[in-house]
């Protein structure tokens, strides 16, 4: 199974003896989707910055703004 994160991240976890802690974070905290609580939180925000990066570290950040969409998470 391929772990999230970069080779450098995993190397540093090994050096600092935090691999087990990181694995727990990956298993319990990281999702490949927004859960209902996250969707509700985001729907109530007036401004959100959405940032992504690819495996090479190329990054992009976009601003989304406008009035909150209360109740929009029921879809």
C-alpha positions as CSV (number, residue, x, y, z in Angstrom):
1,X,0.0,0.0,0.0
2,X,1.4,3.4,-1.0
3,X,1.5,5.8,1.9
4,X,0.4,9.5,1.5
5,X,3.2,12.0,1.6
6,X,6.6,12.3,-0.1
7,X,9.7,10.2,0.1
8,X,11.4,13.1,2.0
9,X,8.5,13.2,4.5
10,X,8.8,9.4,5.1
11,X,12.6,9.7,5.4
12,X,12.3,12.4,8.1
13,X,9.6,10.4,9.9
14,X,12.1,7.5,10.0
15,X,15.0,9.7,11.3
16,X,12.8,11.3,14.0
17,X,11.2,7.9,15.0
18,X,7.7,9.3,14.2
19,X,6.7,6.7,11.6
20,X,4.2,5.0,13.8
21,X,2.6,8.3,14.8
22,X,2.4,9.4,11.1
23,X,0.8,6.1,10.1
24,X,-1.8,6.6,12.8
25,X,-2.5,10.0,11.4
26,X,-2.7,8.7,7.8
27,X,-5.1,6.0,8.9
28,X,-7.4,8.0,11.2
29,X,-7.2,11.6,10.0
30,X,-6.6,11.7,6.2
31,X,-9.6,11.3,3.9
32,X,-9.8,11.2,0.1
33,X,-13.1,13.1,0.3
34,X,-14.9,15.8,2.4
35,X,-17.1,14.2,5.0
36,X,-20.4,15.8,6.0
37,X,-18.9,17.8,8.9
38,X,-16.3,19.3,6.6
39,X,-18.9,20.1,3.9
40,X,-21.1,21.8,6.4
41,X,-18.2,23.9,7.7
42,X,-17.1,24.9,4.2
43,X,-20.6,25.8,3.2
44,X,-20.8,28.3,6.0
45,X,-17.7,30.2,5.0
46,X,-17.6,33.4,3.1
47,X,-14.0,32.9,1.9
48,X,-12.1,29.7,1.3
49,X,-8.7,29.1,-0.2
50,X,-8.4,25.7,-1.9
51,X,-4.8,24.5,-2.4
52,X,-3.4,21.4,-4.0
53,X,0.0,20.1,-5.0
54,X,1.2,17.3,-7.2
55,X,3.9,14.7,-6.6
56,X,6.6,17.1,-8.0
57,X,5.6,19.7,-5.5
58,X,3.9,22.0,-8.1
59,X,1.2,23.9,-6.2
60,X,-1.9,25.8,-7.0
61,X,-4.2,27.9,-4.8
62,X,-7.6,29.3,-5.7
63,X,-9.9,31.7,-3.8
64,X,-13.6,30.9,-3.5
65,X,-15.8,33.6,-2.0
66,X,-19.4,34.6,-1.7
67,X,-22.3,34.4,0.7
68,X,-22.5,31.2,2.8
69,X,-24.8,28.5,1.4
70,X,-26.5,27.4,4.6
71,X,-28.2,24.0,4.2
72,X,-26.3,23.2,1.0
73,X,-24.8,20.1,2.4
74,X,-28.0,18.1,2.2
75,X,-27.3,17.2,-1.4
